């Protein structure tokens, strides 16, 4: 009777778990995953139903073996096991010159002094950059996915971000109000989340966080001087339905919108701090003085993955980041090094496989600025953007970490963090359930015309 009760309870759990998975997958419009979850659930239930329905010879022994397997397999997969101990990696050395990034280089106009000076110093970059200049351009007519309504919607978000730039910095109020570090830190975090931030972290501002030279705007070519002590980093979520259309037009509509949302939050926080009498600068799209992913990683929001983007624990790279630097006294968050992100990226390679521009490396990470990490081919990536007219986002859409933040997917993420064997199986299951090279989804009804 005890064995029957145990098998019955196991059967009910399997039924409820896989039913939940099917419902979640249908809600996410993942019909293939839903069908496979249904099939897996039925396969796992059949032995239990047979043993409880028919009185087989050696049925009790078979029942105990079956029950043991149902308990043993999850126990093995979720057992905290790693193959080797990894020490915390060293901090990067040196600083990035913003003039070298593609968002700066695309602004250099042939025949101007700025263009001539830059490519005289970097002739190898001019050869590569001629390729993207031959393409229609980001959000331009003639590009592969040009859509007059959606492209102008995206541009309207970028224009609104530009309108916020006069507010990113300013003179603090003369009267400096006394604040307690723990109280102001807690308030800023709660307020940021109320305004729409997903996660918020605080770190000491380090030298390698800062660009060395300004590459955009009126201060082009000037050394970056930022004497603030603290940096507040936060993420905002990008809508899964929109990003799953990548590299089509809805994806760039969403990324531009979330650049705007992140910019609004950052500016509000910076203005608040200045009203309290302390210096603060918002770092938003097109007006950065810091490398946001590096700041966010040190603030405990995630780690860099194969595609070079911040991989967050619950949304993967499906976020946008903004930063506020300040000298208001704050309580910093401890960066928790998670080597499982690098481990998972080493075996997954889904972003590299699906990258239309072949800009994401397949190799293991290599040393860059004193730290082993991956680096994409930014010239190939941006040239593809200029061909299709969007900021692509295919790598973000297919990343297994990008699945929605719910119990079903968080359970998978939990297993990935705990067990090296689980990581291997998770990669295979993600390929099976969602495809090694998932197709782009259709435009969501929320914006379809």
C-alpha angles and dihedrals in degrees: 000000000000091000091049091051091048093049091046091052090048090050092050091049092050091048094050095043096050092040088055090049091050092049092047092049092050089049088053090049090243100139095166091055091046093053093048093048089051090050093048091049093051092048091052093047098049097076091049093049092048093049093047094044103043129045101229124184106258085016094142093051091048089048093054091046091050093047090048091054092049089055099036100052096055090042091055094044096048096039110117100253132149129171098230143002116257122201121218109277120244121261119262119263125218130018135265120248106227090209088072098058119097095244088062097040093053088062095059108107118210113251096024124116091244091054094046094047095047097048092042086062094038107033093159090061093054090060091053094042094054087072096061092042089059090059126083093255141235111316091356131136113260094039119126098256099031111158115171095211099041096040092050089047089056092046090051089058091050090047090052090050088053089053089059094057096091087062099051092089136019148139114293121233113276093236109074109207116215112249135183112230095225094047097046091044092051092046095049091049094049093044092048090053091048088053090053108276116143099203133003131197139172128216139167109265108249130198095247090054090069128078112240096220131019111250103183140041133017093323094058112153095015120124113256108250112184116157098177118130101210138043126203112203126186140170133220122203123245115218111260096216092054096045091048089068090066131172088024127092100273090063094061090045088059098044092049091048092052092047084058094047091049090047093052092051093046093049092048092051092047092049090049092053092047089051088057088057101258132115116257136165128193116218108207138157111310093005108070130144093173135052099248100204091054091050093046092050092053090046089061098253097123144296136272116267137198093284091056093246130117111270108209122201098245106023104026111207093337092109141084121224135215131176137206117200118199148154095228107121110260140171111247126222121235114247109232109205109223109193091179091079090061091042091052093046090051092060100030105057090166092135091051092048094051099037105121091205095047086231098135117084124237093203128097115268118282134201116284120168090347095310131094108237143126125267125193125220096257093189093058091044096051094043088058090050090054091050097050097032096232135087087251104220094188091133090054094049097051099041109116089222089061094073114118122284101255138119095267097054094035089058088057091048089050091054092047090056094049109041135038092206091052089054091056092050093043091059092051093046093049090052090048097046100038104018132256089256106024117203120242113263123238123261109286118249090241090076103015114122 
